[in-house]
């Protein structure tokens, strides 16, 4: 595993980015050709509210992590957090909060009906 170098990883990341971009552009072109709008006003409002809420949740989480890192250097009994795990945690909080807030706001607006 140690002989698997960074150039190969960089090439794989580049290929994935180009593939995702191609799928995204194909999807947009298909929707434009169909004549339907890409998003209606309700979807834009829900997505905007979820994005703003995600920004605040992520910002608060990063500030908490910052204070944890500051205090973990001063207080020896607190464990230090590894940078890789910190980045993974921030990405998970960001993704989960956007998904959860989108679902919550869509449910509040009546776009998603209860299964009860």
LINKAFEN-V810261 format. One record per backbone hydrogen bond with DSSP energy under -0.5 kcal/mol. NH is the residue of the N-H (numbers start at 1). CO is the residue of the C=O. If there is no record, write none. Layout:
NH:CO, NH:CO
This chain:
4:1, 5:3, 9:5, 10:6, 11:7, 12:8, 13:9, 14:10, 15:11, 16:12, 17:13, 18:14, 19:15, 20:16, 21:17, 22:18, 23:19, 24:20, 25:21, 26:22, 27:23, 28:24, 29:25, 30:26, 31:27, 32:28, 33:29, 34:30, 35:31, 35:32, 36:31, 44:40, 45:41, 46:42, 47:43, 48:44, 49:45, 50:46, 51:47, 52:48, 53:49, 54:50, 55:51, 56:52, 57:53, 58:54, 59:55, 60:56, 61:57, 62:58, 63:59, 64:60, 65:61, 66:62, 67:63, 68:64, 69:65, 70:66, 71:67, 72:68, 73:69, 74:70, 75:71, 76:74, 78:75, 86:82, 87:83, 88:84, 89:85, 90:86, 91:87, 92:88, 93:89, 94:90, 95:91, 96:92, 97:93, 98:94, 99:95, 100:96, 101:97, 102:98, 103:99, 104:100, 105:101, 106:102, 107:103, 108:104, 109:105, 110:106, 110:107, 111:106, 112:106, 113:111
